[in-house]
Amino acid sequence: MPKSKGNEKDQQEAMFLAERVKELRIANGLTQAEVAEKLNVTPGFISNVEKGRSAMSLRLLIYYAQLTGSTLDMLVGEMVPEYKATSLNHELQAAISRLNDGQKQKLIQVLDILID
């Protein structure tokens, strides 16, 4: 039986999410075992998520976003093209919220240069 276009799109979105989960884990210097312990799942489950064989529940995605200092938007926002701009805004806001006041002042100066 041929695959439907919807099924192919679902598979592409699942692989995007799998790759994003792995990228964020590595960027935060976490092992699969460490993530598994924090989320109360097995390392094998995390491995399967990163390979696109399993999917995290919404609850796990929320905990994972918190664990990696990201947002749900950062995890899944780019899947839907219309949502990408909103996702970028949320990602930018999340990054800015982690800056101290001095860093925020410097960012404003950089933005002023970029915008002019």
ChimeraX commands (.cxc) that place a marker at each C-alpha (Angstrom):
marker #1 position 0.00,0.00,0.00 radius 0.5
marker #1 position 1.53,3.40,-0.98 radius 0.5
marker #1 position 2.27,5.92,1.72 radius 0.5
marker #1 position -0.05,8.90,1.90 radius 0.5
marker #1 position 1.34,12.43,1.73 radius 0.5
marker #1 position 0.00,13.06,5.22 radius 0.5
marker #1 position 1.90,10.07,6.55 radius 0.5
marker #1 position 5.12,11.26,4.88 radius 0.5
marker #1 position 4.66,14.71,6.39 radius 0.5
marker #1 position 4.05,13.18,9.83 radius 0.5
marker #1 position 7.25,11.17,9.47 radius 0.5
marker #1 position 9.22,14.27,8.44 radius 0.5
marker #1 position 7.87,16.20,11.42 radius 0.5
marker #1 position 8.68,13.31,13.76 radius 0.5
marker #1 position 12.26,13.20,12.46 radius 0.5
marker #1 position 12.59,16.99,12.82 radius 0.5
marker #1 position 11.52,16.70,16.45 radius 0.5
marker #1 position 13.83,13.72,17.02 radius 0.5
marker #1 position 16.80,15.66,15.66 radius 0.5
marker #1 position 15.87,18.76,17.68 radius 0.5
marker #1 position 15.65,16.73,20.90 radius 0.5
marker #1 position 19.12,15.30,20.27 radius 0.5
marker #1 position 20.61,18.71,19.32 radius 0.5
marker #1 position 19.31,20.32,22.50 radius 0.5
marker #1 position 20.54,17.45,24.67 radius 0.5
marker #1 position 24.03,17.69,23.21 radius 0.5
marker #1 position 24.07,21.50,23.32 radius 0.5
marker #1 position 23.31,21.29,27.04 radius 0.5
marker #1 position 26.08,18.74,27.65 radius 0.5
marker #1 position 23.63,16.06,28.77 radius 0.5
marker #1 position 23.86,12.33,28.20 radius 0.5
marker #1 position 20.87,10.19,27.31 radius 0.5
marker #1 position 21.16,8.62,30.77 radius 0.5
marker #1 position 21.05,12.02,32.48 radius 0.5
marker #1 position 18.01,13.09,30.50 radius 0.5
marker #1 position 16.31,9.77,31.20 radius 0.5
marker #1 position 16.91,10.12,34.92 radius 0.5
marker #1 position 15.53,13.68,34.99 radius 0.5
marker #1 position 12.43,12.69,32.99 radius 0.5
marker #1 position 11.96,9.40,34.87 radius 0.5
marker #1 position 12.20,7.28,31.72 radius 0.5
marker #1 position 14.79,4.79,30.46 radius 0.5
marker #1 position 17.88,5.75,28.44 radius 0.5
marker #1 position 16.55,3.40,25.74 radius 0.5
marker #1 position 13.40,5.50,25.47 radius 0.5
marker #1 position 15.49,8.66,24.96 radius 0.5
marker #1 position 17.54,6.85,22.32 radius 0.5
marker #1 position 14.35,5.79,20.54 radius 0.5
marker #1 position 12.99,9.35,20.67 radius 0.5
marker #1 position 16.21,10.68,19.14 radius 0.5
marker #1 position 15.95,8.07,16.36 radius 0.5
marker #1 position 12.31,8.90,15.68 radius 0.5
marker #1 position 11.10,5.48,16.84 radius 0.5
marker #1 position 9.21,6.79,19.89 radius 0.5
marker #1 position 7.54,10.08,20.69 radius 0.5
marker #1 position 7.47,12.04,23.93 radius 0.5
marker #1 position 4.13,12.89,25.45 radius 0.5
marker #1 position 3.23,16.55,25.79 radius 0.5
marker #1 position 4.08,16.33,29.50 radius 0.5
marker #1 position 7.55,14.96,28.72 radius 0.5
marker #1 position 8.10,17.59,26.02 radius 0.5
marker #1 position 7.30,20.31,28.57 radius 0.5
marker #1 position 9.74,18.84,31.10 radius 0.5
marker #1 position 12.35,18.38,28.38 radius 0.5
marker #1 position 12.00,22.02,27.29 radius 0.5
marker #1 position 12.48,23.13,30.90 radius 0.5
marker #1 position 15.46,20.79,31.35 radius 0.5
marker #1 position 17.21,22.17,28.26 radius 0.5
marker #1 position 16.35,25.82,28.91 radius 0.5
marker #1 position 14.18,25.95,25.82 radius 0.5
marker #1 position 10.49,26.22,25.05 radius 0.5
marker #1 position 7.95,24.04,23.29 radius 0.5
marker #1 position 8.14,26.55,20.46 radius 0.5
marker #1 position 11.85,25.90,20.14 radius 0.5
marker #1 position 11.19,22.16,20.02 radius 0.5
marker #1 position 8.28,22.04,17.61 radius 0.5
marker #1 position 7.65,25.54,16.31 radius 0.5
marker #1 position 9.45,25.13,13.00 radius 0.5
marker #1 position 7.35,22.15,11.97 radius 0.5
marker #1 position 4.53,24.37,10.73 radius 0.5
marker #1 position 5.87,27.09,8.42 radius 0.5
marker #1 position 3.14,29.59,9.38 radius 0.5
marker #1 position 4.18,29.22,13.00 radius 0.5
marker #1 position 7.88,29.82,12.41 radius 0.5
marker #1 position 7.79,33.60,13.00 radius 0.5
marker #1 position 5.99,33.15,16.31 radius 0.5
marker #1 position 8.44,30.43,17.29 radius 0.5
marker #1 position 11.40,32.68,16.54 radius 0.5
marker #1 position 9.88,35.45,18.64 radius 0.5
marker #1 position 9.42,33.07,21.58 radius 0.5
marker #1 position 12.96,31.72,21.17 radius 0.5
marker #1 position 14.33,35.27,21.15 radius 0.5
marker #1 position 12.31,36.19,24.24 radius 0.5
marker #1 position 13.54,33.08,26.05 radius 0.5
marker #1 position 17.16,33.92,25.21 radius 0.5
marker #1 position 16.76,37.55,26.30 radius 0.5
marker #1 position 15.19,36.50,29.60 radius 0.5
marker #1 position 18.42,34.69,30.48 radius 0.5
marker #1 position 20.56,37.83,30.03 radius 0.5
marker #1 position 21.55,40.10,32.87 radius 0.5
marker #1 position 20.86,43.84,32.64 radius 0.5
marker #1 position 24.32,44.66,31.29 radius 0.5
marker #1 position 24.01,42.05,28.56 radius 0.5
marker #1 position 20.56,43.38,27.65 radius 0.5
marker #1 position 22.02,46.90,27.24 radius 0.5
marker #1 position 24.72,45.53,24.93 radius 0.5
marker #1 position 22.11,43.62,22.94 radius 0.5
marker #1 position 20.09,46.80,22.46 radius 0.5
marker #1 position 23.21,48.55,21.15 radius 0.5
marker #1 position 23.85,45.71,18.70 radius 0.5
marker #1 position 20.24,45.74,17.56 radius 0.5
marker #1 position 20.37,49.48,17.02 radius 0.5
marker #1 position 23.39,48.97,14.72 radius 0.5
marker #1 position 21.68,46.14,12.84 radius 0.5
marker #1 position 18.41,48.02,12.37 radius 0.5
marker #1 position 19.94,51.30,11.17 radius 0.5
marker link #1:1,2 radius 0.2
marker link #1:2,3 radius 0.2
marker link #1:3,4 radius 0.2
marker link #1:4,5 radius 0.2
marker link #1:5,6 radius 0.2
marker link #1:6,7 radius 0.2
marker link #1:7,8 radius 0.2
marker link #1:8,9 radius 0.2
marker link #1:9,10 radius 0.2
marker link #1:10,11 radius 0.2
marker link #1:11,12 radius 0.2
marker link #1:12,13 radius 0.2
marker link #1:13,14 radius 0.2
marker link #1:14,15 radius 0.2
marker link #1:15,16 radius 0.2
marker link #1:16,17 radius 0.2
marker link #1:17,18 radius 0.2
marker link #1:18,19 radius 0.2
marker link #1:19,20 radius 0.2
marker link #1:20,21 radius 0.2
marker link #1:21,22 radius 0.2
marker link #1:22,23 radius 0.2
marker link #1:23,24 radius 0.2
marker link #1:24,25 radius 0.2
marker link #1:25,26 radius 0.2
marker link #1:26,27 radius 0.2
marker link #1:27,28 radius 0.2
marker link #1:28,29 radius 0.2
marker link #1:29,30 radius 0.2
marker link #1:30,31 radius 0.2
marker link #1:31,32 radius 0.2
marker link #1:32,33 radius 0.2
marker link #1:33,34 radius 0.2
marker link #1:34,35 radius 0.2
marker link #1:35,36 radius 0.2
marker link #1:36,37 radius 0.2
marker link #1:37,38 radius 0.2
marker link #1:38,39 radius 0.2
marker link #1:39,40 radius 0.2
marker link #1:40,41 radius 0.2
marker link #1:41,42 radius 0.2
marker link #1:42,43 radius 0.2
marker link #1:43,44 radius 0.2
marker link #1:44,45 radius 0.2
marker link #1:45,46 radius 0.2
marker link #1:46,47 radius 0.2
marker link #1:47,48 radius 0.2
marker link #1:48,49 radius 0.2
marker link #1:49,50 radius 0.2
marker link #1:50,51 radius 0.2
marker link #1:51,52 radius 0.2
marker link #1:52,53 radius 0.2
marker link #1:53,54 radius 0.2
marker link #1:54,55 radius 0.2
marker link #1:55,56 radius 0.2
marker link #1:56,57 radius 0.2
marker link #1:57,58 radius 0.2
marker link #1:58,59 radius 0.2
marker link #1:59,60 radius 0.2
marker link #1:60,61 radius 0.2
marker link #1:61,62 radius 0.2
marker link #1:62,63 radius 0.2
marker link #1:63,64 radius 0.2
marker link #1:64,65 radius 0.2
marker link #1:65,66 radius 0.2
marker link #1:66,67 radius 0.2
marker link #1:67,68 radius 0.2
marker link #1:68,69 radius 0.2
marker link #1:69,70 radius 0.2
marker link #1:70,71 radius 0.2
marker link #1:71,72 radius 0.2
marker link #1:72,73 radius 0.2
marker link #1:73,74 radius 0.2
marker link #1:74,75 radius 0.2
marker link #1:75,76 radius 0.2
marker link #1:76,77 radius 0.2
marker link #1:77,78 radius 0.2
marker link #1:78,79 radius 0.2
marker link #1:79,80 radius 0.2
marker link #1:80,81 radius 0.2
marker link #1:81,82 radius 0.2
marker link #1:82,83 radius 0.2
marker link #1:83,84 radius 0.2
marker link #1:84,85 radius 0.2
marker link #1:85,86 radius 0.2
marker link #1:86,87 radius 0.2
marker link #1:87,88 radius 0.2
marker link #1:88,89 radius 0.2
marker link #1:89,90 radius 0.2
marker link #1:90,91 radius 0.2
marker link #1:91,92 radius 0.2
marker link #1:92,93 radius 0.2
marker link #1:93,94 radius 0.2
marker link #1:94,95 radius 0.2
marker link #1:95,96 radius 0.2
marker link #1:96,97 radius 0.2
marker link #1:97,98 radius 0.2
marker link #1:98,99 radius 0.2
marker link #1:99,100 radius 0.2
marker link #1:100,101 radius 0.2
marker link #1:101,102 radius 0.2
marker link #1:102,103 radius 0.2
marker link #1:103,104 radius 0.2
marker link #1:104,105 radius 0.2
marker link #1:105,106 radius 0.2
marker link #1:106,107 radius 0.2
marker link #1:107,108 radius 0.2
marker link #1:108,109 radius 0.2
marker link #1:109,110 radius 0.2
marker link #1:110,111 radius 0.2
marker link #1:111,112 radius 0.2
marker link #1:112,113 radius 0.2
marker link #1:113,114 radius 0.2
marker link #1:114,115 radius 0.2
marker link #1:115,116 radius 0.2
view
